[in-house]
């Protein structure tokens, strides 16, 4: 198995002098061609990856883009600019799939709750941007993959809610932070079960929040032994909406590869 490239780097787009055109691949050909396992046999689907804002830049860990490139896709970063919804909608019209990466905590106003003292807020611009591009992606029926905080945003978008802090609100739950390793149980007949070919496997956890009420049109596809939801997916339409609570982009396993390969292949089908 090929050795993973470090995921600790951060891609940045300077928000003071942003040079971004909807549908443009901001990753250089040098970066994409340097990814091991690159395949040029088929047209590469373009995958949009949302970003956070930090110190005047749009940022996201590079592991997401590298995982998409390794699986055969072209990753582009989508800036968090909710004040330009037209540009964001046009961007979605030029991509083949959407990846919602991990994040800090969204403002609980989006699911009608007051902030918990242990909330770790991310930029409101990111959440507003992700709601715009997710709505447009759903209308276009392009595949969507949400990872960790991205899965939580998916659930809230579809009308669900969150436990704002596991240790405070679910004191009997097992550890789910700082890379804790635990089993997850996969529901038969789900996309995740078909993808993994297993009913149980181990994952790495980096989250202090969890799904509470499940969003409309979604089903639970995986849980931890303590009942914490670890996977959700669409029941029907849109055709491919998958959320997973762990971090396959940080893993070095056949299952991690299959998750991204399945997503990119679905994006390629159009």
Secondary structure, DSSP 8 states (H G I E B T S, - for coil): ---------EEEEETTS----TT---S-HHHHHTSTT---SS---EEEEE-EEETTEEEEEHHHHHHHHHTT-EEEEE---TT-HHHHHHHHHT-SEEEE---SB--GGGGT----TT--B--HHHHHHHHHHHHHHHHHT-EEEEETHHHHHHHHHTT--EES-HHHH-TTS---STTEEEEEEE-TTSHHHHHH--SEEEEEE--S-EE-S--TTEEEEEEETTS-EEEEEESSSSS-EEEESS-GGG--SHHHHHHHHHHHHHHHH-
